[in-house]
């Protein structure tokens, strides 16, 4: 391989200096302090562009994919499984054992309220909301592998302790702390992908790890089906589920210790391959990694309109999963299906999520500036699915609501595209961390995770949970302006997600057009790439649509 770069001895010296800095932080002087403020890439690449062999670049990319994506897919799959098994546990007796349902015998006939179950679901996201910012910035400031490893192992232990809970109050506390520690995974993965891949590659890679929401819907359903066959034993079936989930998570936590800080210190790459891994990111101007938290970048993130747009899109788009992940099997069982059949009917939903996250990710990596268009198109099946469930007849084993339930799985690609849009369109390490946290804060607070579960109310079952489906339809595009005596929809208006997406498209397009008129200095552009500048500070940064 031929690299028009610094002398290899100088390169190795820089790598040794970087390693020494990490092993002996107490030896920092003014020079090392200044380097700490910069992007880590400055340790192994010069300010000027370096030509790399395309074949070597492809080999490096394959290595990065093989090392990062499988554990990320498993890790986020465990996050999703940990959330979703509450729905399966409910079918296995948790509701009765922990007094999650309350029977009101003052009414005729008596009514059953599952609001405690709704709050158990919501408590997870209150915890996640509390943990997002502190854990995300902790991950930026300190060694990624060590922080992830410790936090994930704690997560696994908390999950296993669910089996010891004996009351609904205890479950509330357990769910809060579980959400707190799990908050580190999605934001951490978003920042890792942003630091290893180009803007063009990020949509596909973000889709790879996020597709585990669909894959683990199927895997989790299969595991729950297996647990349903348990007839004896000293524990309840739902307790076995949490013990397994926690044990798998602890194993994953041990793996996390092997994750390097960045491509600069990636032990699975040779010294020359690390140069290639870093240099290939220069054109996108997104940077690699900087461990210093910068207030200026926090202020910029807080005032950046596009981050707010992306956050509101996430809040709107992910409403559906608060009900589906926590109540999916319960909802399907109300269509006249048995417990086991309700679990198996999660498979088609998971398949839709899995397949179309990957399809939209692939198309986004092959066709420039198509992400927002794909996002809008994927909103339409979600609207149709919600309408099918709400307005169809729920007679015994009715096929229409099941079909509607399946196609609302298109919320998966919508959210995956929002994640890739958010992370590919910001630069600056602190700003990227703030953006990742903001996106998942919206994910928690939005009418999905905290509000969404509250829309599942047992007394409204005969009316097909109208608050849930109307809420989703409103978010995804239909404004309920009135119901006739026959219950038909009278009018509809713009889709909130689509309006926000179009607004974001116009904003980014206009900014790219304005930047396209600026004079281009190649040398200056190359030198700006690894100075930890934000997208607003760097005139050579270009936004993806």
VENFEN-V773507 format. One record per helix or strand of 3 or more residues. SS is the DSSP state (hx for helix, st for strand). FROM is the first residue (numbers start at 1). TO is the last residue. If there is no record, write none. Layout:
BEGIN
ss=[SS,SS]
from=[FROM,FROM]
to=[TO,TO]
END
This chain:
BEGIN
ss=[hx,hx,hx,hx,hx,st,st,hx,hx,hx,hx,hx,hx,hx,hx,hx,hx,hx,hx,hx,hx,hx,hx,hx,hx,hx,hx,hx]
from=[8,25,30,40,54,102,111,115,144,168,199,212,237,263,271,295,305,319,339,346,371,399,429,452,458,466,496,522]
to=[23,27,36,43,97,104,113,141,164,196,210,227,256,265,279,303,317,333,344,366,391,424,445,455,463,476,516,528]
END
